[in-house]
Amino acid sequence: MEGNNVISVKDLSFSYNGEPILENINFDVPQGSLTALIGPNGSGKTTLLKVLLGFLEPKRGSVSVLGTKPAYIRKKVGYVPQRFSFDKTFPVTVFEFLQLSSPTCSKEKIMERLSHLGMEKMSGKLIGSLSGGQLQRVLAVRALLENPEILYLDEPASGIDVGGEENFYQMIFHLHKEHKTTVVMVSHEIDIVYGFADQVICINKSLLGRGAPQQVLTPELIQNLFGKEATIYRHTDKK
């Protein structure tokens, strides 16, 4: 690893069937930081996340995670996908799902993680009966069970009602600080990014900006990414 950077992306390009998705992307992620990836739909955010996870190989350039190729260190990272498809009729409880996901974790640790995200009372519920927001919390618990060095979140609040989004992000931020976990998060919530992230990476196939949100997220850049009516409508303070 270079300095205190746990992720280093250099001259990264990626394409599907000859169509460019990412072009000449460069950035670093410092250890212990919370980095947000933002951009409009189709900008390449989820593709970039999959490259960082080692699910996709870059066509050009390099990606180093914890000093090696992403595919080599998957046990050291946690991942919360935007969508999780499964058979909702399968009779498995929340606790059993988490136990199957991490067989070496003790009951006490699983319940502690559930408690952190306000889900301890749901441990005996069938996972197929959960709401979208409850399922996202369980997936966040699953991602944290092995104490990952890096936590990847792909729009983790999708499926959570508007009133619950801020609480969810507050809990993620609390766990990030408590466990010193590096977090890389895809998000379209500009106000949340402004209040929580240490670094923001703005992409629309190419890199449009990176750095501290207060410096990068100018009205001009936000309108360039999301249209003339887009704006930061409130600032969320870190707690």
C-alpha positions as CSV (number, residue, x, y, z in Angstrom):
1,M,0.0,0.0,0.0
2,E,1.2,3.5,-0.8
3,G,1.3,5.6,2.4
4,N,-2.0,5.2,4.3
5,N,-4.0,4.4,1.2
6,V,-5.9,1.1,1.2
7,I,-7.2,1.5,-2.4
8,S,-5.3,2.9,-5.3
9,V,-6.9,3.2,-8.8
10,K,-4.6,4.3,-11.7
11,D,-5.7,5.0,-15.3
12,L,-8.7,2.6,-14.9
13,S,-10.8,2.0,-18.0
14,F,-13.6,-0.6,-18.5
15,S,-16.0,-1.3,-21.3
16,Y,-18.8,-3.7,-22.1
17,N,-18.9,-5.1,-25.6
18,G,-16.7,-2.3,-26.8
19,E,-18.8,0.4,-25.2
20,P,-16.8,2.6,-22.7
21,I,-18.2,2.5,-19.2
22,L,-15.3,3.9,-17.3
23,E,-12.5,6.0,-18.8
24,N,-9.1,6.9,-17.3
25,I,-10.2,6.9,-13.6
26,N,-7.6,7.8,-11.0
27,F,-8.1,8.1,-7.2
28,D,-6.9,6.8,-3.8
29,V,-8.8,5.9,-0.7
30,P,-7.1,6.6,2.6
31,Q,-7.3,4.0,5.4
32,G,-10.2,4.6,7.8
33,S,-11.9,7.1,5.6
34,L,-15.5,7.2,4.3
35,T,-15.5,7.7,0.5
36,A,-18.6,8.3,-1.5
37,L,-19.0,7.5,-5.2
38,I,-21.6,9.7,-6.8
39,G,-22.9,10.3,-10.3
40,P,-26.1,10.1,-12.4
41,N,-27.7,6.8,-13.5
42,G,-25.5,5.0,-16.0
43,S,-22.4,6.8,-14.9
44,G,-20.5,3.7,-14.0
45,K,-20.7,3.8,-10.2
46,T,-21.8,0.2,-9.7
47,T,-19.3,-1.0,-12.4
48,L,-16.5,0.7,-10.5
49,L,-17.6,-0.9,-7.3
50,K,-17.5,-4.3,-8.9
51,V,-14.0,-3.7,-10.2
52,L,-12.9,-2.7,-6.7
53,L,-14.5,-5.9,-5.4
54,G,-12.7,-8.0,-8.0
55,F,-15.9,-9.1,-9.7
56,L,-14.8,-7.4,-12.9
57,E,-11.3,-7.0,-14.4
58,P,-10.3,-3.6,-15.7
59,K,-9.6,-3.4,-19.4
60,R,-6.8,-0.9,-18.9
61,G,-5.0,0.5,-15.8
62,S,-4.7,-1.0,-12.4
63,V,-6.5,-1.4,-9.1
64,S,-4.7,-2.2,-5.8
65,V,-6.7,-3.0,-2.7
66,L,-4.8,-3.6,0.6
67,G,-1.6,-3.9,-1.5
68,T,-2.8,-6.6,-3.9
69,K,-5.4,-7.5,-6.5
70,P,-9.0,-7.1,-5.3
71,A,-9.9,-10.8,-5.9
72,Y,-7.2,-11.9,-3.5
73,I,-8.5,-10.2,-0.4
74,R,-12.3,-10.8,-0.6
75,K,-12.3,-12.2,2.9
76,K,-11.1,-8.9,4.2
77,V,-13.9,-6.9,2.8
78,G,-17.7,-6.6,3.4
79,Y,-20.3,-5.8,0.8
80,V,-23.9,-4.6,0.9
81,P,-25.5,-4.8,-2.6
82,Q,-28.2,-2.5,-3.8
83,R,-30.5,-5.5,-4.4
84,F,-30.4,-9.0,-2.9
85,S,-32.4,-11.6,-4.7
86,F,-33.5,-14.8,-2.9
87,D,-36.5,-17.2,-2.5
88,K,-38.7,-15.4,0.0
89,T,-40.6,-18.6,0.7
90,F,-37.4,-20.4,2.0
91,P,-37.9,-21.0,5.8
92,V,-34.8,-19.4,7.3
93,T,-34.8,-16.9,10.1
94,V,-32.6,-13.8,10.2
95,F,-30.4,-15.4,12.8
96,E,-30.0,-18.6,10.8
97,F,-29.2,-16.6,7.6
98,L,-26.5,-14.7,9.4
99,Q,-25.1,-17.9,11.0
100,L,-25.0,-19.6,7.6
101,S,-23.3,-16.6,6.2
102,S,-20.6,-16.6,8.9
103,P,-20.4,-20.1,10.6
104,T,-17.5,-19.1,12.8
105,C,-19.3,-16.2,14.4
106,S,-20.7,-16.7,17.9
107,K,-24.4,-16.2,18.8
108,E,-23.3,-13.3,21.0
109,K,-21.5,-11.5,18.2
110,I,-24.4,-11.9,15.8
111,M,-26.8,-10.5,18.3
112,E,-24.5,-7.7,19.1
113,R,-24.3,-6.7,15.5
114,L,-28.1,-6.9,15.1
115,S,-28.4,-4.7,18.2
116,H,-26.1,-2.1,16.6
117,L,-28.5,-1.8,13.7
118,G,-31.7,-2.0,15.8
119,M,-32.6,-5.5,14.5
120,E,-32.1,-7.7,17.6
121,K,-35.9,-8.2,18.0
122,M,-36.1,-9.5,14.4
123,S,-33.6,-12.3,14.8
124,G,-36.3,-15.0,15.0
125,K,-38.3,-13.6,12.0
126,L,-38.3,-15.3,8.7
127,I,-36.0,-13.3,6.4
128,G,-38.6,-13.5,3.6
129,S,-41.0,-11.5,5.8
130,L,-38.8,-8.5,6.2
131,S,-39.4,-5.1,4.6
132,G,-36.9,-3.7,2.2
133,G,-35.4,-1.5,4.8
134,Q,-35.1,-4.3,7.4
135,L,-33.5,-6.5,4.8
136,Q,-30.9,-3.8,4.1
137,R,-30.0,-3.7,7.8
138,V,-29.6,-7.4,7.9
139,L,-27.3,-7.3,4.9
140,A,-25.3,-4.6,6.6
141,V,-25.0,-6.8,9.7
142,R,-23.9,-9.7,7.5
143,A,-21.2,-7.5,5.9
144,L,-19.9,-6.5,9.3
145,L,-19.7,-9.9,10.9
146,E,-16.1,-10.7,9.9
147,N,-14.8,-7.3,11.0
148,P,-13.9,-6.3,7.4
149,E,-11.0,-3.9,6.8
150,I,-13.1,-2.3,4.0
151,L,-16.9,-2.1,3.7
152,Y,-18.4,-1.5,0.3
153,L,-22.0,-0.2,0.2
154,D,-24.0,0.1,-3.1
155,E,-26.8,2.6,-2.3
156,P,-27.3,0.8,1.0
157,A,-30.5,2.8,1.9
158,S,-32.4,1.6,-1.1
159,G,-35.7,0.2,0.0
160,I,-35.7,2.2,3.2
161,D,-38.4,4.9,3.6
162,V,-37.3,8.5,3.5
163,G,-37.6,9.0,7.2
164,G,-35.4,6.0,8.0
165,E,-32.6,6.9,5.6
166,E,-30.8,9.3,7.8
167,N,-31.0,7.0,10.8
168,F,-29.5,4.2,8.7
169,Y,-26.6,6.4,7.6
170,Q,-26.1,7.5,11.2
171,M,-25.7,3.9,12.3
172,I,-23.3,3.1,9.4
173,F,-21.3,6.2,10.3
174,H,-21.2,5.2,14.0
175,L,-20.0,1.7,13.1
176,H,-17.4,3.1,10.7
177,K,-16.0,5.3,13.5
178,E,-16.2,2.7,16.2
179,H,-14.4,-0.1,14.2
180,K,-12.1,2.2,12.1
181,T,-13.4,0.5,9.0
182,T,-12.7,2.1,5.6
183,V,-16.0,2.6,3.9
184,V,-16.6,3.1,0.1
185,M,-20.3,4.0,-0.6
186,V,-22.2,4.5,-3.8
187,S,-24.9,7.0,-3.1
188,H,-27.3,9.4,-4.8
189,E,-28.1,11.3,-1.6
190,I,-26.0,14.4,-2.0
191,D,-26.9,15.9,1.3
192,I,-26.0,12.7,3.1
193,V,-22.7,12.6,1.2
194,Y,-22.0,16.2,2.1
195,G,-22.5,15.6,5.8
196,F,-20.9,12.1,6.2
197,A,-18.2,11.5,3.7
198,D,-14.5,12.4,4.1
199,Q,-13.9,12.2,0.4
200,V,-16.2,12.2,-2.6
201,I,-15.5,10.7,-6.0
202,C,-17.7,12.2,-8.8
203,I,-17.9,10.2,-12.0
204,N,-19.8,10.2,-15.2
205,K,-17.8,7.6,-17.0
206,S,-14.8,9.8,-16.5
207,L,-13.6,11.4,-13.3
208,L,-15.3,14.8,-12.8
209,G,-14.0,15.7,-9.3
210,R,-12.6,14.2,-6.1
211,G,-11.7,15.5,-2.7
212,A,-13.5,16.8,0.4
213,P,-17.3,17.2,-0.3
214,Q,-17.3,20.8,0.9
215,Q,-14.7,21.7,-1.7
216,V,-15.8,19.4,-4.6
217,L,-19.6,19.6,-4.4
218,T,-20.1,23.0,-5.9
219,P,-23.5,24.0,-7.4
220,E,-21.9,23.9,-10.9
221,L,-20.6,20.3,-10.5
222,I,-23.9,19.1,-9.0
223,Q,-25.8,20.6,-11.9
224,N,-23.4,19.1,-14.3
225,L,-23.9,15.6,-12.8
226,F,-27.7,15.7,-12.0
227,G,-29.2,18.6,-13.9
228,K,-30.1,22.2,-13.4
229,E,-32.6,21.6,-10.6
230,A,-30.3,19.5,-8.5
231,T,-29.0,21.0,-5.3
232,I,-27.9,20.2,-1.7
233,Y,-31.1,20.7,0.2
234,R,-29.7,20.2,3.7
235,H,-26.5,19.4,5.4
236,T,-26.4,16.4,7.7
237,D,-23.9,16.8,10.6
238,K,-21.7,13.9,11.6
239,K,-22.4,12.4,15.0
